[in-house]
Each structure stands twice: as C-alpha cells, then as structure tokens.
Amino acid sequence: MASQRPDEAALLAAIVEFSDDAIISSDLNGIITSWNPAAERLYGYSASEILGQPNQLIIPPDRQAEEKSVRDRISLWSITRAFAFGKTAAA
C-alpha cells in the first residue's frame, strides 16, 4: 500500500471513518493501534481510551486463545515471507 496515491489514501481513510462497521487494528502483540467511530459506538471506549491497550479488553475470554493463534500465524507468515524475499528481521 506504500504506493497509494494521496487521493486513494484519503478515500480509504474516509471509508474507515464513516463506516457503520467497527474497524479495529492491532499489532502482532495484540495492542490496539486504530479504532474508528463505529468501534467507539459498539464497544463504548473512545479512541483515546483504547489506543495502546491490549485487544483482550474487547475479545470475549473464550475467544482469546483463538485470536492469539491468528496473531501467531500472521507473525509466522511475515517471517516466512521476509525469509523468502531475503529480508532480515531488522529490514
């Protein structure tokens, strides 16, 4: 996505901002990194309250192991992909 034109980036930002669906992102450690207004309405946390917090706050206890498994698979895929393209972990 680094090659997006500015108008494409603005369009995607508007889609996220005005979506009626909660759109949330977290890093590979499960820390929430983005939170749209629909997520605020659904979960009751403002962006300032939730950003930087563990996503376990909004994941039901019986689904937390599943979410960790997904993060682990994504992390493994990222490492495998970096190895396949000759990148180092520091790159």
N, CA, C and O of each residue as an XYZ file, in Angstrom:
364
protein
N       0.804     -1.192      0.000
C       0.000      0.000      0.000
C       0.851      1.261      0.000
O       0.318      2.363     -0.130
N       2.142      1.118      0.142
C       3.008      2.289      0.173
C       2.937      3.084     -1.122
O       3.280      4.266     -1.131
N       2.503      2.469     -2.208
C       2.456      3.155     -3.486
C       1.095      3.812     -3.752
O       0.827      4.213     -4.885
N       0.251      3.930     -2.760
C      -1.061      4.558     -2.940
C      -0.921      6.021     -3.297
O      -0.048      6.722     -2.784
N      -1.783      6.467     -4.175
C      -1.860      7.897     -4.462
C      -2.555      8.579     -3.282
O      -3.349      7.950     -2.582
N      -2.260      9.857     -3.061
C      -2.887     10.564     -1.927
C      -4.409     10.515     -1.946
O      -5.028     10.392     -0.889
N      -5.032     10.611     -3.131
C      -6.490     10.585     -3.176
C      -7.028      9.208     -2.803
O      -8.115      9.107     -2.235
N      -6.286      8.150     -3.111
C      -6.700      6.800     -2.703
C      -6.617      6.652     -1.196
O      -7.517      6.084     -0.576
N      -5.549      7.157     -0.604
C      -5.385      7.104      0.844
C      -6.505      7.878      1.546
O      -7.032      7.423      2.561
N      -6.864      9.036      1.011
C      -7.940      9.841      1.595
C      -9.280      9.121      1.483
O     -10.093      9.161      2.406
N      -9.504      8.465      0.352
C     -10.748      7.710      0.166
C     -10.833      6.568      1.174
O     -11.872      6.372      1.803
N      -9.748      5.817      1.330
C      -9.755      4.712      2.294
C      -9.945      5.224      3.722
O     -10.655      4.606      4.515
N      -9.319      6.338      4.046
C      -9.489      6.918      5.381
C     -10.942      7.315      5.617
O     -11.471      7.113      6.710
N     -11.586      7.875      4.604
C     -12.992      8.268      4.733
C     -13.884      7.045      4.890
O     -14.840      7.070      5.665
N     -13.582      5.981      4.166
C     -14.375      4.741      4.291
C     -14.305      4.227      5.722
O     -15.328      3.862      6.302
N     -13.120      4.195      6.287
C     -12.947      3.717      7.661
C     -13.663      4.652      8.637
O     -14.375      4.197      9.532
N     -13.474      5.938      8.461
C     -14.040      6.934      9.377
C     -15.564      6.909      9.401
O     -16.170      7.042     10.465
N     -16.184      6.740      8.238
C     -17.631      6.853      8.162
C     -18.357      5.516      8.046
O     -19.570      5.482      7.839
N     -17.618      4.415      8.179
C     -18.229      3.093      8.124
C     -19.153      2.878      9.326
O     -18.891      3.377     10.420
N     -20.225      2.138      9.107
C     -21.097      1.745     10.217
C     -20.566      0.506     10.928
O     -21.117      0.080     11.942
N     -19.490     -0.069     10.389
C     -18.863     -1.256     10.978
C     -17.657     -0.844     11.813
O     -16.912      0.066     11.448
N     -17.479     -1.525     12.934
C     -16.299     -1.283     13.754
C     -15.075     -1.774     12.993
O     -15.031     -2.926     12.562
N     -14.089     -0.910     12.826
C     -12.846     -1.263     12.160
C     -11.723     -0.976     13.144
O     -11.491      0.164     13.547
N     -11.034     -2.050     13.516
C     -10.027     -2.000     14.565
C      -8.773     -2.679     14.038
O      -8.864     -3.693     13.346
N      -7.622     -2.141     14.351
C      -6.389     -2.852     14.036
C      -5.557     -2.972     15.302
O      -5.646     -2.161     16.223
N      -4.747     -4.019     15.305
C      -3.818     -4.218     16.413
C      -2.506     -4.734     15.845
O      -2.456     -5.273     14.740
N      -1.452     -4.560     16.621
C      -0.155     -5.048     16.176
C      -0.017     -6.530     16.534
O      -0.945     -7.136     17.069
N       1.143     -7.100     16.235
C       1.338     -8.529     16.474
C       1.436     -8.880     17.950
O       1.474    -10.059     18.304
N       1.477     -7.875     18.813
C       1.439     -8.119     20.251
C       0.026     -7.986     20.811
O      -0.182     -8.121     22.017
N      -0.946     -7.722     19.934
C      -2.324     -7.582     20.379
C      -2.647     -6.204     20.942
O      -3.645     -6.048     21.646
N      -1.831     -5.214     20.648
C      -2.065     -3.856     21.131
C      -2.873     -3.094     20.077
O      -2.503     -3.072     18.903
N      -3.955     -2.483     20.493
C      -4.843     -1.771     19.571
C      -4.130     -0.527     19.040
O      -3.626      0.299     19.800
N      -4.104     -0.423     17.701
C      -3.399      0.681     17.051
C      -4.331      1.606     16.278
O      -3.944      2.731     15.963
N      -5.530      1.171     15.970
C      -6.510      2.071     15.356
C      -7.909      1.649     15.759
O      -8.167      0.491     16.087
N      -8.807      2.630     15.725
C     -10.146      2.464     16.304
C     -11.055      3.500     15.668
O     -10.856      4.696     15.881
N     -12.044      3.078     14.897
C     -12.890      4.058     14.217
C     -14.119      4.425     15.056
O     -14.379      3.781     16.073
N     -14.879      5.450     14.649
C     -16.053      5.866     15.424
C     -17.091      4.755     15.634
O     -17.732      4.705     16.683
N     -17.259      3.875     14.657
C     -18.214      2.770     14.844
C     -17.749      1.838     15.956
O     -18.580      1.286     16.677
N     -16.442      1.650     16.110
C     -15.920      0.838     17.218
C     -16.228      1.519     18.545
O     -16.548      0.852     19.530
N     -16.133      2.847     18.572
C     -16.491      3.585     19.782
C     -17.945      3.320     20.164
O     -18.255      3.073     21.329
N     -18.832      3.375     19.171
C     -20.251      3.148     19.452
C     -20.517      1.710     19.892
O     -21.310      1.479     20.804
N     -19.866      0.754     19.257
C     -20.106     -0.656     19.568
C     -19.553     -1.054     20.928
O     -20.235     -1.720     21.707
N     -18.319     -0.649     21.216
C     -17.643     -1.119     22.432
C     -17.695     -0.133     23.590
O     -17.462     -0.519     24.736
N     -17.995      1.135     23.314
C     -18.124      2.111     24.391
C     -16.829      2.765     24.841
O     -16.836      3.546     25.792
N     -15.733      2.469     24.189
C     -14.455      3.112     24.501
C     -14.164      4.168     23.450
O     -14.362      3.929     22.259
N     -13.697      5.331     23.875
C     -13.234      6.319     22.903
C     -11.863      5.881     22.396
O     -11.193      5.061     23.023
N     -11.459      6.429     21.266
C     -10.146      6.100     20.713
C      -9.048      6.435     21.728
O      -8.102      5.665     21.892
N      -9.169      7.570     22.401
C      -8.125      7.956     23.360
C      -8.038      6.993     24.546
O      -6.971      6.830     25.137
N      -9.155      6.359     24.891
C      -9.146      5.389     25.991
C      -8.544      4.048     25.581
O      -7.890      3.394     26.394
N      -8.754      3.630     24.337
C      -8.438      2.257     23.951
C      -7.127      2.108     23.193
O      -6.490      1.057     23.268
N      -6.711      3.149     22.460
C      -5.461      3.022     21.701
C      -4.300      2.741     22.648
O      -4.146      3.403     23.675
N      -3.492      1.757     22.290
C      -2.367      1.353     23.128
C      -2.717      0.297     24.160
O      -1.839     -0.194     24.870
N      -3.991     -0.057     24.251
C      -4.437     -1.071     25.202
C      -4.464     -2.458     24.531
O      -4.545     -2.548     23.306
N      -4.397     -3.534     25.326
C      -4.473     -4.874     24.733
C      -5.865     -5.146     24.164
O      -6.878     -4.769     24.754
N      -5.892     -5.802     23.020
C      -7.187     -6.098     22.408
C      -8.000     -7.107     23.221
O      -9.178     -7.325     22.935
N      -7.395     -7.711     24.211
C      -8.121     -8.636     25.087
C      -9.259     -7.935     25.824
O     -10.181     -8.593     26.306
N      -9.204     -6.618     25.915
C     -10.285     -5.868     26.564
C     -11.609     -6.012     25.823
O     -12.675     -5.886     26.426
N     -11.549     -6.276     24.521
C     -12.787     -6.353     23.737
C     -13.056     -7.744     23.173
O     -14.065     -7.959     22.502
N     -12.157     -8.688     23.443
C     -12.342    -10.054     22.949
C     -12.875    -10.907     24.094
O     -12.298    -10.921     25.181
N     -13.971    -11.616     23.854
C     -14.520    -12.463     24.922
C     -13.476    -13.479     25.407
O     -12.697    -13.996     24.606
N     -13.459    -13.759     26.691
C     -12.453    -14.677     27.240
C     -12.374    -16.021     26.503
O     -11.289    -16.580     26.336
N     -13.510    -16.526     26.070
C     -13.490    -17.834     25.406
C     -12.963    -17.772     23.972
O     -12.839    -18.813     23.327
N     -12.648    -16.575     23.454
C     -12.114    -16.415     22.090
C     -10.682    -15.885     22.079
O     -10.094    -15.732     21.009
N     -10.116    -15.605     23.243
C      -8.796    -15.004     23.290
C      -7.695    -15.924     22.775
O      -6.759    -15.459     22.124
N      -7.791    -17.218     23.054
C      -6.787    -18.166     22.543
C      -6.837    -18.228     21.020
O      -5.803    -18.338     20.360
N      -8.037    -18.156     20.472
C      -8.196    -18.163     19.013
C      -7.535    -16.925     18.401
O      -6.838    -17.027     17.392
N      -7.753    -15.773     19.003
C      -7.169    -14.533     18.498
C      -5.646    -14.599     18.569
O      -4.972    -14.159     17.637
N      -5.092    -15.135     19.645
C      -3.637    -15.283     19.774
C      -3.101    -16.217     18.706
O      -2.026    -15.980     18.155
N      -3.832    -17.264     18.412
C      -3.424    -18.196     17.362
C      -3.365    -17.505     16.005
O      -2.446    -17.747     15.224
N      -4.335    -16.651     15.725
C      -4.339    -15.894     14.466
C      -3.111    -14.986     14.414
O      -2.428    -14.934     13.391
N      -2.825    -14.273     15.501
C      -1.642    -13.399     15.523
C      -0.362    -14.187     15.315
O       0.538    -13.742     14.602
N      -0.276    -15.367     15.940
C       0.910    -16.211     15.777
C       1.080    -16.651     14.325
O       2.198    -16.668     13.811
N      -0.017    -17.007     13.662
C       0.061    -17.419     12.254
C       0.478    -16.252     11.371
O       1.270    -16.429     10.445
N      -0.045    -15.062     11.647
C       0.345    -13.885     10.871
C       1.831    -13.595     11.069
O       2.543    -13.291     10.112
N       2.288    -13.690     12.296
C       3.698    -13.449     12.584
C       4.576    -14.463     11.853
O       5.594    -14.089     11.271
N       4.200    -15.723     11.876
C       4.957    -16.762     11.180
C       4.956    -16.494      9.682
O       5.986    -16.644      9.025
N       3.807    -16.098      9.136
C       3.729    -15.774      7.709
C       4.664    -14.619      7.373
O       5.346    -14.653      6.349
N       4.703    -13.603      8.221
C       5.567    -12.448      7.981
C       7.035    -12.845      7.984
O       7.806    -12.387      7.141
N       7.422    -13.695      8.928
C       8.811    -14.160      8.999
C       9.143    -14.995      7.769
O      10.205    -14.823      7.170
N       8.245    -15.894      7.393
C       8.455    -16.749      6.224
C       8.575    -15.912      4.967
O       9.441    -16.167      4.130
N       7.729    -14.932      4.828
C       7.743    -14.060      3.655
C       9.042    -13.260      3.598
O       9.648    -13.128      2.535
N       9.463    -12.732      4.736
C      10.710    -11.972      4.776
C      11.884    -12.868      4.395
O      12.768    -12.439      3.654
N      11.905    -14.089      4.883
C      12.973    -15.031      4.553
C      12.958    -15.347      3.058
O      14.010    -15.403      2.420
N      11.777    -15.550      2.508
C      11.650    -15.895      1.097
C      12.160    -14.784      0.197
O      12.663    -15.047     -0.895
N      12.031    -13.536      0.653
C      12.469    -12.397     -0.152
C      13.845    -11.889      0.265
O      14.300    -10.846     -0.203
N      14.503    -12.640      1.154
C      15.864    -12.286      1.550
C      15.990    -11.103      2.472
O      17.054    -10.489      2.551
N      14.916    -10.769      3.177
C      14.975     -9.650      4.119
C      15.375    -10.178      5.494
O      15.092    -11.324      5.842
N      16.029     -9.329      6.257
C      16.356     -9.698      7.623
C      15.307     -9.133      8.553
O      14.501     -8.292      8.155
N      15.314     -9.591      9.783
C      14.326     -9.113     10.758
C      14.463     -7.608     10.987
O      13.481     -6.944     11.319
N      15.660     -7.069     10.814
C      15.869     -5.647     11.043
C      15.436     -4.801      9.853
O      15.298     -3.584      9.976
N      15.220     -5.432      8.705
C      14.879     -4.663      7.496
C      13.465     -4.171      7.517
O      13.028     -3.510      6.575
